[in-house]
């Protein structure tokens, strides 16, 4: 038998055993199995393609393909070496992908599937979140005007205890005066980050890891790199004030948003601290303001002798920004709705 005949027999046997025969007994559970595997492989691809580990993963895939080829052609020497290396293969994968595996497990644990109410704040804590946001806004933009550098980390579900150990415990109520005092350039705790935990200033002068992402920081300093770095390894939200320009930036999930104004930072902080509760109240307040504006337009058109505007022109009139909506209880909302 020639070499090409042997190769053809190997390919035909592989196709019949691995592709054709399984479809003869294909059932609904097999379809579900394939769909789940496809989703997992796509999620792995999305997760690894933007990371350095993506090239390592590609190298491992090539090694696996080569091992299959070696086994198919019955090469005893290479097959022995592959089997010898297979014993430590899992350990090598864990060592090489340790940061990525840790990040992936944290994302799974912090997802809505396993923490369904993690993005919704209890109603009784809503006023506290509103106060913390206002105090933080006052401090941040006061330091922005004075070009005082600041780095404020709002801790999420991922605890930052290993980094907090590098700083000093404070455990104080959040006020604008407290924050500006900490970041005063002659204060003993100004060099480092402030960590906010459970709506309190938990620690100050905390050393954060530098960014591993390939972001072009340009002339940005270590504060911005540390802000992106801590957001890469946790679900925290970080507010940065530049000492050189006074610009306010926000870092989350390894990304940096620069040039944030007061209204935008207000929405970002309240969405992060109060979650769905804030967004729901925002929609209710916006709907209420929209209805009030329509009623004003209708009343004005009935009393004004000028020609009535079309419905499209009425709807184009801008609505005022409602600000942080108050948290109304059900009784108050029913009373207002009945008027």
C-alpha positions in Angstrom: 0.0 0.0 0.0 1.4 3.4 -1.0 1.8 6.4 1.2 -1.1 8.2 -0.3 -3.4 5.2 0.1 -2.5 5.0 3.8 -3.1 8.8 4.2 -6.5 8.5 2.5 -7.5 5.6 4.7 -6.5 7.5 7.8 -8.5 10.6 6.7 -11.5 8.5 5.8 -11.4 6.6 9.1 -11.2 9.8 11.0 -14.1 11.4 9.2 -16.3 8.3 9.6 -15.5 7.9 13.3 -15.4 11.5 14.4 -17.9 13.3 12.1 -20.3 10.9 10.3 -21.0 8.3 13.0 -21.9 10.8 15.8 -24.6 12.4 13.6 -26.3 9.0 13.2 -27.4 9.2 16.8 -27.7 13.0 17.0 -30.4 14.1 19.5 -31.7 17.3 21.2 -29.3 17.0 24.0 -26.4 16.9 21.6 -27.6 20.1 20.0 -27.7 21.8 23.4 -24.2 20.4 24.1 -22.9 21.9 20.8 -24.6 25.3 21.4 -23.1 25.6 24.9 -19.7 24.6 23.7 -19.9 27.1 20.9 -20.9 29.9 23.3 -18.0 29.0 25.7 -15.5 28.9 22.8 -16.8 32.3 21.5 -16.6 33.8 25.0 -13.1 32.5 25.4 -12.1 34.0 22.1 -13.7 37.4 23.1 -11.9 37.3 26.4 -8.4 36.3 25.1 -8.2 38.2 21.8 -7.4 41.6 23.4 -5.0 40.1 25.9 -1.4 39.0 25.8 -2.7 35.5 26.7 -4.4 35.3 23.3 -1.1 34.5 21.6 -0.2 31.9 24.2 -3.6 30.3 23.7 -3.0 30.2 19.9 0.3 28.5 20.6 -1.4 25.9 22.8 -4.0 25.2 20.0 -1.2 24.6 17.5 0.5 22.2 19.9 -2.8 20.2 20.3 -3.3 20.0 16.6 0.2 18.8 16.1 -0.3 16.1 18.8 -3.4 14.9 17.0 -1.5 14.7 13.7 1.3 12.8 15.4 -1.2 10.3 17.0 -3.0 9.8 13.7 0.2 8.9 11.9 1.4 6.6 14.7 4.8 8.2 15.4 5.9 6.4 18.5 8.8 8.7 19.5 6.8 12.0 19.2 3.7 10.3 20.8 5.8 9.3 23.8 7.1 12.9 24.3 3.6 14.3 24.0 2.2 11.8 26.5 5.1 12.7 28.8 4.3 16.4 28.6 0.6 15.9 29.0 1.1 15.2 32.7 2.2 18.7 33.4 0.0 20.4 30.7 -2.8 21.4 33.1 -0.3 22.9 35.5 1.4 24.9 32.7 -2.0 26.2 31.6 -2.9 27.4 35.2 0.5 29.1 35.6 0.4 30.8 32.2 -3.2 32.0 32.4 -3.3 32.7 36.1 -4.3 36.4 35.8 -6.8 35.7 33.1 -8.3 32.7 35.0 -8.7 34.9 38.1 -10.3 37.7 36.1 -12.7 35.3 34.4 -13.8 33.7 37.7 -14.4 37.1 39.2 -16.5 38.2 36.2 -18.6 35.0 36.6 -19.1 35.5 40.3 -20.0 39.2 39.8 -22.4 38.6 37.0 -26.2 39.1 37.4 -26.7 35.3 37.1 -25.0 34.6 40.4 -25.5 38.1 42.0 -28.9 39.2 40.7 -29.4 42.1 43.1 -25.8 43.3 43.1 -26.7 46.3 40.8 -29.7 47.4 42.9 -29.3 49.4 46.1 -31.8 49.0 48.9 -34.2 52.0 49.2 -33.0 52.9 52.7 -29.5 53.5 51.4 -30.5 55.7 48.5 -30.3 59.0 50.4 -26.8 58.0 51.6 -25.7 57.3 48.0 -27.0 60.7 47.0 -25.1 62.4 49.8 -21.9 60.6 49.0 -22.3 61.5 45.3 -22.8 65.2 46.1 -19.9 65.4 48.6 -17.6 63.7 46.1 -18.7 66.0 43.3 -18.0 69.1 45.4 -14.6 67.8 46.4 -13.6 66.6 42.9 -14.4 69.8 41.1 -13.0 72.0 43.9 -9.7 70.1 43.5 -10.1 70.4 39.7 -10.3 74.1 39.9 -7.2 74.2 42.1 -5.4 71.6 40.1 -4.9 69.3 43.1 -4.2 65.7 42.1 -6.6 63.1 43.5 -7.3 59.4 43.1 -10.6 58.1 44.5 -11.5 54.4 44.2 -15.1 53.2 44.8 -14.8 49.5 45.8 -17.3 47.1 44.2 -18.0 43.5 44.8 -14.3 42.6 44.4 -12.6 43.5 47.7 -9.3 45.4 47.6 -7.9 44.2 50.9 -4.5 43.2 49.5 -4.0 46.8 48.2 -5.6 48.5 51.2 -2.9 46.9 53.4 -0.3 49.2 51.7 -2.2 52.3 53.0 -3.6 53.7 56.2 -7.0 52.9 57.6 -9.2 56.0 58.0 -12.9 54.8 58.3 -14.4 58.3 58.2 -17.6 59.8 56.8 -17.4 61.1 53.3 -17.4 64.9 53.2 -16.0 67.3 50.6 -13.8 68.9 53.3 -12.4 65.5 54.3 -11.5 64.5 50.7 -9.9 67.8 49.9 -7.9 67.7 53.2 -6.6 64.2 52.4 -5.4 65.2 48.9 -3.9 68.6 50.0 -0.3 68.5 48.7 1.2 69.0 52.1 -1.0 66.4 53.9 0.7 63.2 55.0 -1.8 60.9 53.2 -2.0 62.8 49.9 0.3 60.5 48.0 -1.8 57.5 47.0 -5.4 56.6 46.5 -8.5 56.9 48.7 -10.6 53.7 48.9 -14.4 54.1 49.4 -16.1 51.1 51.0 -19.7 50.9 52.2 -20.1 54.7 51.6 -17.2 55.6 53.9 -13.6 56.6 53.4 -12.1 53.3 54.4 -8.4 53.9 53.6 -6.0 56.5 52.2 -2.5 56.6 50.8 -3.2 53.2 49.1 -0.7 52.0 46.5 -2.4 50.7 43.4 -1.1 48.5 40.6 0.0 50.1 37.3 -2.0 49.4 34.1 -1.1 46.4 32.0 -3.4 47.4 29.2 -1.8 48.8 26.0 -3.4 52.2 26.3 -1.6 55.2 24.9 -1.4 57.4 28.1 0.6 60.1 26.4 1.7 62.6 29.0 -0.6 61.3 31.7 1.0 60.5 35.0 1.0 57.6 37.4 -2.4 58.4 38.8 -4.1 57.6 35.6 -2.1 54.5 35.1 -2.9 53.3 38.6 -6.6 54.1 38.0 -6.7 51.9 34.9 -4.6 49.3 36.7 -7.0 48.8 39.6 -10.0 48.8 37.3 -8.4 46.0 35.3 -8.2 43.7 38.3 -11.5 44.6 40.0 -15.0 45.9 39.3 -14.2 49.2 41.0 -14.9 52.7 39.7 -12.0 55.2 39.9 -12.2 59.0 39.7 -9.0 60.8 38.9 -8.1 64.6 39.0 -5.1 65.6 37.0 -2.5 67.7 38.9 -1.2 69.2 35.6 -4.5 70.1 33.9 -7.2 69.8 36.5 -9.2 67.5 34.2 -11.4 64.9 35.7 -11.3 61.3 34.4 -13.1 58.1 35.2 -11.6 54.6 34.9 -13.6 51.4 34.8 -13.1 47.9 33.4 -9.6 48.8 32.1 -10.9 51.9 30.2 -10.3 55.6 30.8 -12.8 58.3 30.1 -11.2 61.8 30.1 -12.7 65.3 30.4 -15.8 64.4 32.5 -18.0 67.3 33.5 -20.1 67.5 36.7 -23.3 66.3 35.2 -21.7 63.3 33.6 -19.8 62.3 36.7 -23.0 62.7 38.7 -24.8 60.2 36.5 -21.8 57.8 36.5 -21.5 57.8 40.3 -25.2 57.4 41.0 -25.5 54.6 38.4 -22.6 52.8 40.0 -23.7 53.4 43.6 -27.4 53.0 43.3 -27.7 50.9 40.1 -31.1 50.0 38.8 -32.8 52.0 41.6 -31.3 55.2 40.4 -32.0 54.5 36.7 -35.6 53.6 37.5 -36.1 56.9 39.5 -34.4 58.8 36.7 -36.9 57.4 34.2 -39.8 58.2 36.5 -38.6 61.8 37.0 -38.0 62.3 33.3 -41.5 61.0 32.4 -43.0 63.3 35.1 -41.2 66.4 33.7 -42.2 65.5 30.2 -45.8 65.3 31.1 -45.7 68.6 33.1 -44.1 70.3 30.1 -46.8 69.0 27.7 -49.5 70.2 30.1 -47.8 73.7 30.2 -47.8 73.8 26.4 -51.4 72.8 26.2 -52.5 75.4 28.7 -50.4 78.1 27.0 -51.9 77.3 23.6 -55.4 77.6 25.1 -54.8 81.0 26.6 -52.3 82.5 24.1 -53.8 84.2 21.1 -50.8 83.4 18.9 -51.1 80.5 16.4 -50.9 77.1 18.0 -47.7 75.2 17.4 -47.8 71.9 15.8 -47.4 68.7 17.9 -43.9 68.2 16.5 -42.8 71.6 17.5 -44.2 71.1 21.0 -42.3 67.9 21.4 -39.0 69.4 20.3 -38.9 71.8 23.2 -36.0 70.8 25.5 -36.7 69.4 29.0 -34.7 70.6 32.0 -32.2 68.2 33.6 -33.9 66.8 36.7 -30.7 66.2 38.7 -30.5 63.3 41.1 -34.2 62.3 41.6 -35.5 62.0 45.1 -36.5 58.6 46.4 -40.2 58.7 46.9 -42.1 56.0 48.7 -45.1 54.3 47.2 -47.6 56.4 49.3 -46.1 59.7 48.2 -46.0 58.6 44.6 -49.7 57.5 44.7 -50.7 60.8 46.3 -48.9 62.8 43.6 -50.4 60.7 40.9 -53.9 61.3 42.2 -53.7 65.1 42.0 
